[in-house]
């Protein structure tokens, strides 16, 4: 039975990563973070947000999006390159 308890705790932890916040503010188009995210391709943005914001592994993201783990790693890497060049005003 201890294995079942561990599995239940892991699933609960995974579920909390997917929960949405109760209050979501509209993004400010003048915010450099918004501009950065919008400068990414849809796939780069999805991979970056799931990895950096959601804490998911490349393999998990690849499974979610139906792409290979290496493709996810490339998209995240390219997003970080853009982030380094972003202009935080």
VENCORQUI-V620452 format. One line per field, one symbol per residue. ss: DSSP state (H for helix, E for strand, C for the rest). Layout:
ss=???
//
This chain:
ss=CHHHHHHHHHHHHHHHHHCCCCCCCCCCCCCHHHHHHHHCCHHHHHHHHHHHHCCCCHHHHHHHHCCCHHHHHHHHHHHHHHHHHCCCC
//
